[in-house]
Amino acid sequence: MININISRVIRWYKGVCSYYMRKIHADLEWQSRFYNHIFRDDAEYRRIDNYINNNPANWINDNFRLPINK
């Protein structure tokens, strides 16, 4: 069986997406690293799940967000 891990899956995904997105936006750049983490217990899972679900509400306060052109 082929050894498939999260790094290989993300590398494949970014490669395929990059190919098509660069046809539209030639200077596309990805974040160079990603952070993965194994949940150690249910409390940790719930804490991270809560962060992911509530984080979009904090986007308006993000100093690095790009302005929306309307």
PDB file of N, H, CA, C and O in Angstrom:
ATOM      1  N   MET A   1       0.847  -1.187   0.000  1.00  0.00           N
ATOM      2  CA  MET A   1       0.000   0.000   0.000  1.00  0.00           C
ATOM      3  C   MET A   1       0.891   1.248   0.000  1.00  0.00           C
ATOM      4  O   MET A   1       1.947   1.273   0.631  1.00  0.00           O
ATOM      5  N   ILE A   2       0.447   2.268  -0.712  1.00  0.00           N
ATOM      6  H   ILE A   2      -0.411   2.248  -1.225  1.00  0.00           H
ATOM      7  CA  ILE A   2       1.197   3.524  -0.788  1.00  0.00           C
ATOM      8  C   ILE A   2       1.070   4.260   0.541  1.00  0.00           C
ATOM      9  O   ILE A   2      -0.016   4.353   1.113  1.00  0.00           O
ATOM     10  N   ASN A   3       2.193   4.780   1.021  1.00  0.00           N
ATOM     11  H   ASN A   3       3.076   4.705   0.557  1.00  0.00           H
ATOM     12  CA  ASN A   3       2.196   5.548   2.265  1.00  0.00           C
ATOM     13  C   ASN A   3       1.653   6.948   1.983  1.00  0.00           C
ATOM     14  O   ASN A   3       2.330   7.772   1.367  1.00  0.00           O
ATOM     15  N   ILE A   4       0.434   7.209   2.435  1.00  0.00           N
ATOM     16  H   ILE A   4      -0.115   6.540   2.936  1.00  0.00           H
ATOM     17  CA  ILE A   4      -0.194   8.523   2.234  1.00  0.00           C
ATOM     18  C   ILE A   4      -0.277   9.210   3.591  1.00  0.00           C
ATOM     19  O   ILE A   4      -0.786   8.637   4.554  1.00  0.00           O
ATOM     20  N   ASN A   5       0.220  10.431   3.661  1.00  0.00           N
ATOM     21  H   ASN A   5       0.633  10.897   2.879  1.00  0.00           H
ATOM     22  CA  ASN A   5       0.135  11.206   4.889  1.00  0.00           C
ATOM     23  C   ASN A   5      -0.386  12.602   4.565  1.00  0.00           C
ATOM     24  O   ASN A   5      -0.533  12.963   3.398  1.00  0.00           O
ATOM     25  N   ILE A   6      -0.656  13.364   5.583  1.00  0.00           N
ATOM     26  H   ILE A   6      -0.536  13.070   6.531  1.00  0.00           H
ATOM     27  CA  ILE A   6      -1.257  14.686   5.395  1.00  0.00           C
ATOM     28  C   ILE A   6      -0.365  15.603   4.562  1.00  0.00           C
ATOM     29  O   ILE A   6      -0.872  16.395   3.767  1.00  0.00           O
ATOM     30  N   SER A   7       0.940  15.512   4.727  1.00  0.00           N
ATOM     31  H   SER A   7       1.352  14.869   5.373  1.00  0.00           H
ATOM     32  CA  SER A   7       1.845  16.359   3.940  1.00  0.00           C
ATOM     33  C   SER A   7       1.747  16.039   2.458  1.00  0.00           C
ATOM     34  O   SER A   7       1.740  16.947   1.627  1.00  0.00           O
ATOM     35  N   ARG A   8       1.674  14.771   2.123  1.00  0.00           N
ATOM     36  H   ARG A   8       1.680  14.033   2.799  1.00  0.00           H
ATOM     37  CA  ARG A   8       1.575  14.379   0.722  1.00  0.00           C
ATOM     38  C   ARG A   8       0.238  14.825   0.126  1.00  0.00           C
ATOM     39  O   ARG A   8       0.192  15.287  -1.013  1.00  0.00           O
ATOM     40  N   VAL A   9      -0.833  14.689   0.880  1.00  0.00           N
ATOM     41  H   VAL A   9      -0.796  14.314   1.806  1.00  0.00           H
ATOM     42  CA  VAL A   9      -2.152  15.105   0.403  1.00  0.00           C
ATOM     43  C   VAL A   9      -2.172  16.610   0.162  1.00  0.00           C
ATOM     44  O   VAL A   9      -2.666  17.063  -0.870  1.00  0.00           O
ATOM     45  N   ILE A  10      -1.646  17.382   1.092  1.00  0.00           N
ATOM     46  H   ILE A  10      -1.245  17.015   1.931  1.00  0.00           H
ATOM     47  CA  ILE A  10      -1.634  18.841   0.936  1.00  0.00           C
ATOM     48  C   ILE A  10      -0.730  19.258  -0.216  1.00  0.00           C
ATOM     49  O   ILE A  10      -1.077  20.167  -0.970  1.00  0.00           O
ATOM     50  N   ARG A  11       0.414  18.614  -0.365  1.00  0.00           N
ATOM     51  H   ARG A  11       0.696  17.876   0.248  1.00  0.00           H
ATOM     52  CA  ARG A  11       1.317  18.924  -1.484  1.00  0.00           C
ATOM     53  C   ARG A  11       0.609  18.697  -2.821  1.00  0.00           C
ATOM     54  O   ARG A  11       0.714  19.522  -3.728  1.00  0.00           O
ATOM     55  N   TRP A  12      -0.126  17.556  -2.944  1.00  0.00           N
ATOM     56  H   TRP A  12      -0.211  16.886  -2.207  1.00  0.00           H
ATOM     57  CA  TRP A  12      -0.864  17.263  -4.166  1.00  0.00           C
ATOM     58  C   TRP A  12      -1.953  18.314  -4.402  1.00  0.00           C
ATOM     59  O   TRP A  12      -2.094  18.835  -5.509  1.00  0.00           O
ATOM     60  N   TYR A  13      -2.716  18.617  -3.360  1.00  0.00           N
ATOM     61  H   TYR A  13      -2.602  18.195  -2.461  1.00  0.00           H
ATOM     62  CA  TYR A  13      -3.803  19.581  -3.475  1.00  0.00           C
ATOM     63  C   TYR A  13      -3.281  20.954  -3.913  1.00  0.00           C
ATOM     64  O   TYR A  13      -3.832  21.580  -4.819  1.00  0.00           O
ATOM     65  N   LYS A  14      -2.215  21.407  -3.258  1.00  0.00           N
ATOM     66  H   LYS A  14      -1.767  20.899  -2.523  1.00  0.00           H
ATOM     67  CA  LYS A  14      -1.659  22.723  -3.599  1.00  0.00           C
ATOM     68  C   LYS A  14      -1.103  22.729  -5.017  1.00  0.00           C
ATOM     69  O   LYS A  14      -1.198  23.741  -5.712  1.00  0.00           O
ATOM     70  N   GLY A  15      -0.527  21.618  -5.452  1.00  0.00           N
ATOM     71  H   GLY A  15      -0.450  20.797  -4.887  1.00  0.00           H
ATOM     72  CA  GLY A  15       0.006  21.534  -6.810  1.00  0.00           C
ATOM     73  C   GLY A  15      -1.084  21.641  -7.866  1.00  0.00           C
ATOM     74  O   GLY A  15      -0.949  22.388  -8.834  1.00  0.00           O
ATOM     75  N   VAL A  16      -2.166  20.890  -7.675  1.00  0.00           N
ATOM     76  H   VAL A  16      -2.275  20.283  -6.888  1.00  0.00           H
ATOM     77  CA  VAL A  16      -3.282  20.930  -8.615  1.00  0.00           C
ATOM     78  C   VAL A  16      -3.936  22.312  -8.617  1.00  0.00           C
ATOM     79  O   VAL A  16      -4.189  22.882  -9.677  1.00  0.00           O
ATOM     80  N   CYS A  17      -4.204  22.841  -7.433  1.00  0.00           N
ATOM     81  H   CYS A  17      -3.998  22.378  -6.571  1.00  0.00           H
ATOM     82  CA  CYS A  17      -4.827  24.171  -7.348  1.00  0.00           C
ATOM     83  C   CYS A  17      -3.935  25.241  -7.960  1.00  0.00           C
ATOM     84  O   CYS A  17      -4.415  26.116  -8.682  1.00  0.00           O
ATOM     85  N   SER A  18      -2.642  25.175  -7.676  1.00  0.00           N
ATOM     86  H   SER A  18      -2.252  24.464  -7.090  1.00  0.00           H
ATOM     87  CA  SER A  18      -1.707  26.167  -8.205  1.00  0.00           C
ATOM     88  C   SER A  18      -1.717  26.179  -9.727  1.00  0.00           C
ATOM     89  O   SER A  18      -1.706  27.241 -10.350  1.00  0.00           O
ATOM     90  N   TYR A  19      -1.736  24.999 -10.316  1.00  0.00           N
ATOM     91  H   TYR A  19      -1.744  24.136  -9.811  1.00  0.00           H
ATOM     92  CA  TYR A  19      -1.727  24.892 -11.779  1.00  0.00           C
ATOM     93  C   TYR A  19      -2.882  25.689 -12.386  1.00  0.00           C
ATOM     94  O   TYR A  19      -2.691  26.473 -13.315  1.00  0.00           O
ATOM     95  N   TYR A  20      -4.088  25.472 -11.842  1.00  0.00           N
ATOM     96  H   TYR A  20      -4.243  24.835 -11.088  1.00  0.00           H
ATOM     97  CA  TYR A  20      -5.260  26.151 -12.397  1.00  0.00           C
ATOM     98  C   TYR A  20      -5.357  27.614 -11.969  1.00  0.00           C
ATOM     99  O   TYR A  20      -5.743  28.462 -12.774  1.00  0.00           O
ATOM    100  N   MET A  21      -5.017  27.923 -10.730  1.00  0.00           N
ATOM    101  H   MET A  21      -4.703  27.234 -10.077  1.00  0.00           H
ATOM    102  CA  MET A  21      -5.127  29.306 -10.265  1.00  0.00           C
ATOM    103  C   MET A  21      -4.106  30.218 -10.930  1.00  0.00           C
ATOM    104  O   MET A  21      -4.379  31.402 -11.131  1.00  0.00           O
ATOM    105  N   ARG A  22      -2.942  29.693 -11.275  1.00  0.00           N
ATOM    106  H   ARG A  22      -2.720  28.731 -11.112  1.00  0.00           H
ATOM    107  CA  ARG A  22      -1.939  30.537 -11.929  1.00  0.00           C
ATOM    108  C   ARG A  22      -2.326  30.905 -13.352  1.00  0.00           C
ATOM    109  O   ARG A  22      -1.758  31.830 -13.932  1.00  0.00           O
ATOM    110  N   LYS A  23      -3.282  30.193 -13.912  1.00  0.00           N
ATOM    111  H   LYS A  23      -3.743  29.442 -13.440  1.00  0.00           H
ATOM    112  CA  LYS A  23      -3.821  30.581 -15.219  1.00  0.00           C
ATOM    113  C   LYS A  23      -4.628  31.869 -15.086  1.00  0.00           C
ATOM    114  O   LYS A  23      -4.743  32.634 -16.043  1.00  0.00           O
ATOM    115  N   ILE A  24      -5.178  32.104 -13.915  1.00  0.00           N
ATOM    116  H   ILE A  24      -5.083  31.482 -13.137  1.00  0.00           H
ATOM    117  CA  ILE A  24      -5.985  33.297 -13.656  1.00  0.00           C
ATOM    118  C   ILE A  24      -5.156  34.381 -12.981  1.00  0.00           C
ATOM    119  O   ILE A  24      -5.265  35.558 -13.325  1.00  0.00           O
ATOM    120  N   HIS A  25      -4.331  33.982 -12.025  1.00  0.00           N
ATOM    121  H   HIS A  25      -4.243  33.026 -11.746  1.00  0.00           H
ATOM    122  CA  HIS A  25      -3.560  34.927 -11.209  1.00  0.00           C
ATOM    123  C   HIS A  25      -2.111  34.430 -11.183  1.00  0.00           C
ATOM    124  O   HIS A  25      -1.727  33.658 -10.304  1.00  0.00           O
ATOM    125  N   ALA A  26      -1.315  34.879 -12.153  1.00  0.00           N
ATOM    126  H   ALA A  26      -1.627  35.506 -12.867  1.00  0.00           H
ATOM    127  CA  ALA A  26       0.015  34.323 -12.396  1.00  0.00           C
ATOM    128  C   ALA A  26       0.975  34.425 -11.216  1.00  0.00           C
ATOM    129  O   ALA A  26       1.878  33.597 -11.098  1.00  0.00           O
ATOM    130  N   ASP A  27       0.811  35.408 -10.346  1.00  0.00           N
ATOM    131  H   ASP A  27       0.078  36.081 -10.442  1.00  0.00           H
ATOM    132  CA  ASP A  27       1.761  35.574  -9.237  1.00  0.00           C
ATOM    133  C   ASP A  27       1.253  34.994  -7.917  1.00  0.00           C
ATOM    134  O   ASP A  27       1.641  35.452  -6.842  1.00  0.00           O
ATOM    135  N   LEU A  28       0.382  33.984  -8.002  1.00  0.00           N
ATOM    136  H   LEU A  28       0.067  33.612  -8.875  1.00  0.00           H
ATOM    137  CA  LEU A  28      -0.135  33.316  -6.817  1.00  0.00           C
ATOM    138  C   LEU A  28       0.994  32.748  -5.965  1.00  0.00           C
ATOM    139  O   LEU A  28       1.924  32.137  -6.490  1.00  0.00           O
ATOM    140  N   GLU A  29       0.914  32.948  -4.649  1.00  0.00           N
ATOM    141  H   GLU A  29       0.158  33.445  -4.222  1.00  0.00           H
ATOM    142  CA  GLU A  29       1.877  32.360  -3.723  1.00  0.00           C
ATOM    143  C   GLU A  29       1.115  31.743  -2.562  1.00  0.00           C
ATOM    144  O   GLU A  29       0.148  32.321  -2.067  1.00  0.00           O
ATOM    145  N   TRP A  30       1.551  30.578  -2.135  1.00  0.00           N
ATOM    146  H   TRP A  30       2.337  30.109  -2.538  1.00  0.00           H
ATOM    147  CA  TRP A  30       0.963  29.893  -0.996  1.00  0.00           C
ATOM    148  C   TRP A  30       1.756  30.210   0.257  1.00  0.00           C
ATOM    149  O   TRP A  30       2.924  30.590   0.188  1.00  0.00           O
ATOM    150  N   GLN A  31       1.115  30.050   1.395  1.00  0.00           N
ATOM    151  H   GLN A  31       0.166  29.741   1.452  1.00  0.00           H
ATOM    152  CA  GLN A  31       1.830  30.099   2.669  1.00  0.00           C
ATOM    153  C   GLN A  31       2.835  28.949   2.643  1.00  0.00           C
ATOM    154  O   GLN A  31       2.484  27.839   2.244  1.00  0.00           O
ATOM    155  N   SER A  32       4.064  29.190   3.056  1.00  0.00           N
ATOM    156  H   SER A  32       4.349  30.092   3.380  1.00  0.00           H
ATOM    157  CA  SER A  32       5.117  28.198   2.884  1.00  0.00           C
ATOM    158  C   SER A  32       4.992  27.008   3.825  1.00  0.00           C
ATOM    159  O   SER A  32       5.466  25.924   3.484  1.00  0.00           O
ATOM    160  N   ARG A  33       4.400  27.155   4.950  1.00  0.00           N
ATOM    161  H   ARG A  33       4.015  28.035   5.227  1.00  0.00           H
ATOM    162  CA  ARG A  33       4.291  26.060   5.922  1.00  0.00           C
ATOM    163  C   ARG A  33       2.862  25.964   6.437  1.00  0.00           C
ATOM    164  O   ARG A  33       2.104  26.932   6.387  1.00  0.00           O
ATOM    165  N   PHE A  34       2.516  24.812   6.921  1.00  0.00           N
ATOM    166  H   PHE A  34       3.132  24.025   6.962  1.00  0.00           H
ATOM    167  CA  PHE A  34       1.237  24.647   7.598  1.00  0.00           C
ATOM    168  C   PHE A  34       1.509  23.930   8.909  1.00  0.00           C
ATOM    169  O   PHE A  34       2.538  23.275   9.075  1.00  0.00           O
ATOM    170  N   TYR A  35       0.587  24.062   9.819  1.00  0.00           N
ATOM    171  H   TYR A  35      -0.249  24.594   9.684  1.00  0.00           H
ATOM    172  CA  TYR A  35       0.751  23.488  11.150  1.00  0.00           C
ATOM    173  C   TYR A  35      -0.281  22.384  11.321  1.00  0.00           C
ATOM    174  O   TYR A  35      -1.478  22.627  11.172  1.00  0.00           O
ATOM    175  N   ASN A  36       0.167  21.184  11.630  1.00  0.00           N
ATOM    176  H   ASN A  36       1.140  20.987  11.751  1.00  0.00           H
ATOM    177  CA  ASN A  36      -0.787  20.118  11.918  1.00  0.00           C
ATOM    178  C   ASN A  36      -0.618  19.692  13.368  1.00  0.00           C
ATOM    179  O   ASN A  36       0.456  19.832  13.953  1.00  0.00           O
ATOM    180  N   HIS A  37      -1.681  19.177  13.925  1.00  0.00           N
ATOM    181  H   HIS A  37      -2.554  19.063  13.450  1.00  0.00           H
ATOM    182  CA  HIS A  37      -1.683  18.854  15.345  1.00  0.00           C
ATOM    183  C   HIS A  37      -2.631  17.690  15.593  1.00  0.00           C
ATOM    184  O   HIS A  37      -3.743  17.677  15.065  1.00  0.00           O
ATOM    185  N   ILE A  38      -2.218  16.739  16.369  1.00  0.00           N
ATOM    186  H   ILE A  38      -1.315  16.750  16.798  1.00  0.00           H
ATOM    187  CA  ILE A  38      -3.060  15.606  16.738  1.00  0.00           C
ATOM    188  C   ILE A  38      -3.778  15.954  18.037  1.00  0.00           C
ATOM    189  O   ILE A  38      -3.149  16.342  19.021  1.00  0.00           O
ATOM    190  N   PHE A  39      -5.095  15.812  18.029  1.00  0.00           N
ATOM    191  H   PHE A  39      -5.606  15.496  17.229  1.00  0.00           H
ATOM    192  CA  PHE A  39      -5.868  16.074  19.241  1.00  0.00           C
ATOM    193  C   PHE A  39      -5.549  15.008  20.271  1.00  0.00           C
ATOM    194  O   PHE A  39      -5.584  13.815  19.969  1.00  0.00           O
ATOM    195  N   ARG A  40      -5.238  15.433  21.484  1.00  0.00           N
ATOM    196  H   ARG A  40      -5.209  16.402  21.729  1.00  0.00           H
ATOM    197  CA  ARG A  40      -4.863  14.505  22.558  1.00  0.00           C
ATOM    198  C   ARG A  40      -6.058  14.011  23.368  1.00  0.00           C
ATOM    199  O   ARG A  40      -6.017  12.924  23.946  1.00  0.00           O
ATOM    200  N   ASP A  41      -7.130  14.818  23.409  1.00  0.00           N
ATOM    201  H   ASP A  41      -7.163  15.701  22.940  1.00  0.00           H
ATOM    202  CA  ASP A  41      -8.314  14.403  24.152  1.00  0.00           C
ATOM    203  C   ASP A  41      -9.523  15.193  23.656  1.00  0.00           C
ATOM    204  O   ASP A  41      -9.388  16.091  22.826  1.00  0.00           O
ATOM    205  N   ASP A  42     -10.682  14.858  24.163  1.00  0.00           N
ATOM    206  H   ASP A  42     -10.791  14.128  24.838  1.00  0.00           H
ATOM    207  CA  ASP A  42     -11.923  15.487  23.726  1.00  0.00           C
ATOM    208  C   ASP A  42     -11.956  16.979  24.044  1.00  0.00           C
ATOM    209  O   ASP A  42     -12.465  17.769  23.248  1.00  0.00           O
ATOM    210  N   ALA A  43     -11.420  17.371  25.193  1.00  0.00           N
ATOM    211  H   ALA A  43     -11.007  16.729  25.839  1.00  0.00           H
ATOM    212  CA  ALA A  43     -11.414  18.794  25.566  1.00  0.00           C
ATOM    213  C   ALA A  43     -10.589  19.607  24.574  1.00  0.00           C
ATOM    214  O   ALA A  43     -10.981  20.709  24.192  1.00  0.00           O
ATOM    215  N   GLU A  44      -9.458  19.066  24.163  1.00  0.00           N
ATOM    216  H   GLU A  44      -9.140  18.171  24.474  1.00  0.00           H
ATOM    217  CA  GLU A  44      -8.614  19.766  23.191  1.00  0.00           C
ATOM    218  C   GLU A  44      -9.332  19.867  21.848  1.00  0.00           C
ATOM    219  O   GLU A  44      -9.290  20.907  21.191  1.00  0.00           O
ATOM    220  N   TYR A  45      -9.990  18.784  21.446  1.00  0.00           N
ATOM    221  H   TYR A  45     -10.025  17.939  21.980  1.00  0.00           H
ATOM    222  CA  TYR A  45     -10.766  18.817  20.204  1.00  0.00           C
ATOM    223  C   TYR A  45     -11.835  19.906  20.269  1.00  0.00           C
ATOM    224  O   TYR A  45     -11.977  20.689  19.330  1.00  0.00           O
ATOM    225  N   ARG A  46     -12.581  19.961  21.360  1.00  0.00           N
ATOM    226  H   ARG A  46     -12.465  19.325  22.123  1.00  0.00           H
ATOM    227  CA  ARG A  46     -13.637  20.962  21.503  1.00  0.00           C
ATOM    228  C   ARG A  46     -13.086  22.387  21.494  1.00  0.00           C
ATOM    229  O   ARG A  46     -13.699  23.281  20.912  1.00  0.00           O
ATOM    230  N   ARG A  47     -11.932  22.607  22.134  1.00  0.00           N
ATOM    231  H   ARG A  47     -11.434  21.881  22.607  1.00  0.00           H
ATOM    232  CA  ARG A  47     -11.309  23.940  22.160  1.00  0.00           C
ATOM    233  C   ARG A  47     -10.923  24.376  20.742  1.00  0.00           C
ATOM    234  O   ARG A  47     -11.189  25.512  20.349  1.00  0.00           O
ATOM    235  N   ILE A  48     -10.303  23.486  19.985  1.00  0.00           N
ATOM    236  H   ILE A  48     -10.087  22.563  20.305  1.00  0.00           H
ATOM    237  CA  ILE A  48      -9.869  23.827  18.626  1.00  0.00           C
ATOM    238  C   ILE A  48     -11.069  23.958  17.694  1.00  0.00           C
ATOM    239  O   ILE A  48     -11.094  24.845  16.840  1.00  0.00           O
ATOM    240  N   ASP A  49     -12.062  23.085  17.848  1.00  0.00           N
ATOM    241  H   ASP A  49     -12.041  22.365  18.541  1.00  0.00           H
ATOM    242  CA  ASP A  49     -13.277  23.173  17.051  1.00  0.00           C
ATOM    243  C   ASP A  49     -13.982  24.509  17.289  1.00  0.00           C
ATOM    244  O   ASP A  49     -14.462  25.138  16.346  1.00  0.00           O
ATOM    245  N   ASN A  50     -14.041  24.932  18.524  1.00  0.00           N
ATOM    246  H   ASN A  50     -13.651  24.421  19.291  1.00  0.00           H
ATOM    247  CA  ASN A  50     -14.632  26.216  18.869  1.00  0.00           C
ATOM    248  C   ASN A  50     -13.866  27.371  18.219  1.00  0.00           C
ATOM    249  O   ASN A  50     -14.473  28.306  17.697  1.00  0.00           O
ATOM    250  N   TYR A  51     -12.545  27.304  18.253  1.00  0.00           N
ATOM    251  H   TYR A  51     -12.052  26.545  18.678  1.00  0.00           H
ATOM    252  CA  TYR A  51     -11.716  28.341  17.619  1.00  0.00           C
ATOM    253  C   TYR A  51     -12.007  28.415  16.117  1.00  0.00           C
ATOM    254  O   TYR A  51     -12.204  29.500  15.570  1.00  0.00           O
ATOM    255  N   ILE A  52     -12.031  27.256  15.458  1.00  0.00           N
ATOM    256  H   ILE A  52     -11.871  26.375  15.903  1.00  0.00           H
ATOM    257  CA  ILE A  52     -12.265  27.231  14.008  1.00  0.00           C
ATOM    258  C   ILE A  52     -13.648  27.787  13.679  1.00  0.00           C
ATOM    259  O   ILE A  52     -13.794  28.577  12.747  1.00  0.00           O
ATOM    260  N   ASN A  53     -14.650  27.382  14.430  1.00  0.00           N
ATOM    261  H   ASN A  53     -14.531  26.739  15.187  1.00  0.00           H
ATOM    262  CA  ASN A  53     -16.017  27.827  14.143  1.00  0.00           C
ATOM    263  C   ASN A  53     -16.240  29.299  14.442  1.00  0.00           C
ATOM    264  O   ASN A  53     -17.031  29.949  13.759  1.00  0.00           O
ATOM    265  N   ASN A  54     -15.567  29.838  15.440  1.00  0.00           N
ATOM    266  H   ASN A  54     -14.924  29.310  15.996  1.00  0.00           H
ATOM    267  CA  ASN A  54     -15.785  31.234  15.832  1.00  0.00           C
ATOM    268  C   ASN A  54     -14.793  32.210  15.218  1.00  0.00           C
ATOM    269  O   ASN A  54     -15.010  33.420  15.283  1.00  0.00           O
ATOM    270  N   ASN A  55     -13.720  31.720  14.629  1.00  0.00           N
ATOM    271  H   ASN A  55     -13.545  30.737  14.577  1.00  0.00           H
ATOM    272  CA  ASN A  55     -12.686  32.591  14.092  1.00  0.00           C
ATOM    273  C   ASN A  55     -13.181  33.528  12.984  1.00  0.00           C
ATOM    274  O   ASN A  55     -12.750  34.681  12.956  1.00  0.00           O
ATOM    275  N   PRO A  56     -14.064  33.096  12.068  1.00  0.00           N
ATOM    276  CA  PRO A  56     -14.524  34.035  11.032  1.00  0.00           C
ATOM    277  C   PRO A  56     -15.163  35.300  11.592  1.00  0.00           C
ATOM    278  O   PRO A  56     -15.090  36.355  10.963  1.00  0.00           O
ATOM    279  N   ALA A  57     -15.775  35.213  12.742  1.00  0.00           N
ATOM    280  H   ALA A  57     -15.834  34.356  13.253  1.00  0.00           H
ATOM    281  CA  ALA A  57     -16.384  36.409  13.352  1.00  0.00           C
ATOM    282  C   ALA A  57     -15.320  37.425  13.761  1.00  0.00           C
ATOM    283  O   ALA A  57     -15.620  38.613  13.886  1.00  0.00           O
ATOM    284  N   ASN A  58     -14.101  36.983  13.968  1.00  0.00           N
ATOM    285  H   ASN A  58     -13.857  36.018  13.867  1.00  0.00           H
ATOM    286  CA  ASN A  58     -13.004  37.872  14.357  1.00  0.00           C
ATOM    287  C   ASN A  58     -12.280  38.476  13.153  1.00  0.00           C
ATOM    288  O   ASN A  58     -11.386  39.305  13.321  1.00  0.00           O
ATOM    289  N   TRP A  59     -12.657  38.071  11.954  1.00  0.00           N
ATOM    290  H   TRP A  59     -13.383  37.398  11.818  1.00  0.00           H
ATOM    291  CA  TRP A  59     -11.957  38.500  10.748  1.00  0.00           C
ATOM    292  C   TRP A  59     -11.939  40.020  10.598  1.00  0.00           C
ATOM    293  O   TRP A  59     -10.938  40.586  10.159  1.00  0.00           O
ATOM    294  N   ILE A  60     -13.010  40.667  10.950  1.00  0.00           N
ATOM    295  H   ILE A  60     -13.823  40.207  11.307  1.00  0.00           H
ATOM    296  CA  ILE A  60     -13.103  42.120  10.796  1.00  0.00           C
ATOM    297  C   ILE A  60     -12.030  42.842  11.612  1.00  0.00           C
ATOM    298  O   ILE A  60     -11.635  43.954  11.264  1.00  0.00           O
ATOM    299  N   ASN A  61     -11.558  42.223  12.690  1.00  0.00           N
ATOM    300  H   ASN A  61     -11.879  41.320  12.974  1.00  0.00           H
ATOM    301  CA  ASN A  61     -10.531  42.829  13.543  1.00  0.00           C
ATOM    302  C   ASN A  61      -9.112  42.422  13.160  1.00  0.00           C
ATOM    303  O   ASN A  61      -8.151  42.835  13.809  1.00  0.00           O
ATOM    304  N   ASP A  62      -8.975  41.616  12.113  1.00  0.00           N
ATOM    305  H   ASP A  62      -9.756  41.281  11.585  1.00  0.00           H
ATOM    306  CA  ASP A  62      -7.667  41.114  11.704  1.00  0.00           C
ATOM    307  C   ASP A  62      -6.851  42.225  11.025  1.00  0.00           C
ATOM    308  O   ASP A  62      -7.293  42.806  10.034  1.00  0.00           O
ATOM    309  N   ASN A  63      -5.673  42.510  11.558  1.00  0.00           N
ATOM    310  H   ASN A  63      -5.313  42.037  12.363  1.00  0.00           H
ATOM    311  CA  ASN A  63      -4.823  43.564  10.992  1.00  0.00           C
ATOM    312  C   ASN A  63      -4.263  43.222   9.623  1.00  0.00           C
ATOM    313  O   ASN A  63      -3.816  44.116   8.904  1.00  0.00           O
ATOM    314  N   PHE A  64      -4.277  41.945   9.246  1.00  0.00           N
ATOM    315  H   PHE A  64      -4.640  41.219   9.830  1.00  0.00           H
ATOM    316  CA  PHE A  64      -3.678  41.524   7.983  1.00  0.00           C
ATOM    317  C   PHE A  64      -4.699  41.275   6.880  1.00  0.00           C
ATOM    318  O   PHE A  64      -4.322  40.875   5.779  1.00  0.00           O
ATOM    319  N   ARG A  65      -5.981  41.500   7.150  1.00  0.00           N
ATOM    320  H   ARG A  65      -6.287  41.825   8.044  1.00  0.00           H
ATOM    321  CA  ARG A  65      -6.992  41.233   6.129  1.00  0.00           C
ATOM    322  C   ARG A  65      -6.903  42.269   5.012  1.00  0.00           C
ATOM    323  O   ARG A  65      -6.492  43.410   5.223  1.00  0.00           O
ATOM    324  N   LEU A  66      -7.297  41.839   3.836  1.00  0.00           N
ATOM    325  H   LEU A  66      -7.631  40.912   3.665  1.00  0.00           H
ATOM    326  CA  LEU A  66      -7.312  42.742   2.701  1.00  0.00           C
ATOM    327  C   LEU A  66      -8.647  43.464   2.637  1.00  0.00           C
ATOM    328  O   LEU A  66      -9.676  42.889   2.994  1.00  0.00           O
ATOM    329  N   PRO A  67      -8.649  44.697   2.194  1.00  0.00           N
ATOM    330  CA  PRO A  67      -9.928  45.432   2.095  1.00  0.00           C
ATOM    331  C   PRO A  67     -10.823  44.812   1.037  1.00  0.00           C
ATOM    332  O   PRO A  67     -10.336  44.270   0.045  1.00  0.00           O
ATOM    333  N   ILE A  68     -12.121  44.890   1.244  1.00  0.00           N
ATOM    334  H   ILE A  68     -12.517  45.331   2.050  1.00  0.00           H
ATOM    335  CA  ILE A  68     -13.095  44.373   0.276  1.00  0.00           C
ATOM    336  C   ILE A  68     -13.424  45.494  -0.704  1.00  0.00           C
ATOM    337  O   ILE A  68     -13.800  46.596  -0.305  1.00  0.00           O
ATOM    338  N   ASN A  69     -13.278  45.195  -1.981  1.00  0.00           N
ATOM    339  H   ASN A  69     -12.973  44.299  -2.305  1.00  0.00           H
ATOM    340  CA  ASN A  69     -13.631  46.157  -3.019  1.00  0.00           C
ATOM    341  C   ASN A  69     -15.055  45.901  -3.451  1.00  0.00           C
ATOM    342  O   ASN A  69     -15.376  44.816  -3.936  1.00  0.00           O
ATOM    343  N   LYS A  70     -15.915  46.893  -3.280  1.00  0.00           N
ATOM    344  H   LYS A  70     -15.654  47.775  -2.886  1.00  0.00           H
ATOM    345  CA  LYS A  70     -17.321  46.742  -3.672  1.00  0.00           C
ATOM    346  C   LYS A  70     -17.625  47.592  -4.871  1.00  0.00           C
ATOM    347  O   LYS A  70     -18.759  47.600  -5.350  1.00  0.00           O
TER     348      LYS A  70
END
